[in-house]
Amino acid sequence: MLAQKGESGKSNNGELNAAIKYLRADAALRQSCPLPQEGWTKAEESIRQPLSKEDDQLVACAAEALTEFEHGASIPRCDWQVSVEDGPFANTAHRGAVRELVATAALRARLRFRDGDMPGAIADLVAGLSASHHLSQDGSIASVLFSFRIEDEISEVLSQGLGQMTPLEAHSLQMGLSNLPKGYSVHEAFESEKLARNDIRDLAVRAHSPDELKKLLADLPALKDEPQIASQILASCGGSVPGVLSCIDSQTTFYRRWSSRFELPPEQFEKEFKADFSAAGSQNGVVAFFTPSLPRLRWAEAYADTRRVLVLAAVAVKQQGVQALAQFPDPYDGQPFQYLQVGNGFQLQSTLKQNGKALAFSVP
């Protein structure tokens, strides 16, 4: 997955590379702690569970790995050097490594909040957010979506501790949030994955016959559970290799048409996309079966953007009071978030709804 690495987190050209630090940290974590094969699943679940002695034990054995993780999170540059020549079969184990490390750091932040170690908890959460942004830089749509999920999980932990912070500690958190590396947007990942390269076309040009092409298509991860769809795709494109290549080129034209529209409001994006996709995919199996749900991606980014600003606004309110809301308009409609007093804490609420419920951030 990665090209040859040098010492101390440097790539061959001598530049510091956060990716190397993260992978070394994950190796240290697995050597020190008894984790299952997909350890991030259990680690992410533990973020929402009551703290236990096992959590203290896990964080204790992960100390060396978390130190390496913090080093990686502090490095601006992160180059995963994913083997793009492997196309849809490229190794993506780095996603699990980052999710595992971030979940462990978030768990330590919870323990530090419990123990009153605010600077340590803040450092853990900022490192986790930095790693989520770094993960999104691998040039894939899936990693951007994973980064959104990671940010959401960290926000849950942050909401538990923000109410305990002094204004000075909230200022320290704000400074950490303002210095995070820039993550990829959905648009940037779409350009990288679907336009800068074309994995399906690179695969199709290897075929010397329709039967060989059908087998190559059926082996794709997207069709592993429904290999019969490969026959439908081939038939919709005239049953020949040149026909499928023509369909792929038409899909690229479709992608270019939509690449510039990710700034549209999500409702408008979804409405216009559905009509265009229906027409483009009706006679083109490549478009119909291999085009990701772009409206789902647009909505996911709208939710993520709103959650990010909700967190920033809540941190500012903790420092300056409710008047700080004017500095952080809701990215969905440009209006200030609604402020609700809840006991000794507060809640900020957006007009954007997910699954019928307004997005909100609570500070107990």
Steps between C-alpha positions, in 0.01 A plus 500: 500500500780742585817557308829427672540703819793655680550547873308729737195533282684629194429393142778435250528869410567587865170676570309415815196290417221450753388179327819321601453603863140376502591159363785466748260602777248236394772235491603600854138487613455146371826383652412641843125443531284189449283626214277298266561506125267796448581669827355836397148353522534428872693820561235716332224326694683568827481875439127490577509249784544571875868509594643182650824358641561339162507847343771612743698185418467550124612862517792407726633239258442737206717779647795450262272472198310816596825694534591401144144583393532852645825549310323407177207730571738794547655461152328711231580269208335159464563295187348151513653407163213263427584262216271654239631253242298236686182695423195380693712226661742744669586426862306728735612358835605851606134586554466239771831608655389863529155409632658273761747764617246783507254291701774415750600866528133599549469238773805647674343846469194372685720361778689828517176697523400269785829562677499878444790500252357759262822577304555129438140441391512799266826374346345156438190641331692746283735217394199287410350774285836559333524129416148500358597783265820319407305184419279691256808602301554157344293603198202270552135576563471223760777650714329839497182334626699317769654831604150647542405209723816536708436873551146423615631250757759744632234770525300271728796468737569873478142583595546297821804703607445851366269592786782431749748732329596846613493778238882476484484125431230559238734753337773236488255264332400770252864556406543128438191489281616800298832331416366168370629383161258552214300190420372408155152609406262259327557697179879461526472127568255461211741676265789285622321164490271539200669748266874507572494124447249247368532160666227333296644615168849388603349159571290480185786570258667179618217287364537326162147364478151566641525190721833612644359847565192354669724301735713806579190704581350224714819492709467868595427561871182689406357187332640228725154420638320535166732374223205455263482879463815484288293332226240778518768767472655329199161461328405866558822606328453291186664180623852596392818633655496818283136551599583485872792738448260742330263470797788573735588812303137611521512454875810723515309768311218462753749534786649817353153648473441444869846573636435873506164476677597392851455858621126482430266476800446129573127506419564661162794268432289192572205611287709589195724194531214250512358620169838505327608163641177334393551615142873420489466155657197377307712372211838480668567227755834652601326820610209309655705256709834672568402861566500571875199668656619857460200647689591281800854637483372858474273452803781334698721802441221741593455317830876494565543870420217591736634282783844658467360852534274392786812385691688822424201708607459304823867548589466875434185522712686325782764775483302813417136429566199477271595817308776296331237322289498791255852399393394148397199499266340169413656390166162358401302824499742773608305578818625478862445167673215482747622522860315303768583510870497145640553490875846640566601429143371586155417359160559647155260392228506524120205522265657213301333170582637148470247217512239754604698630797676838512878479528607624842798516735447483875729618777386344829 
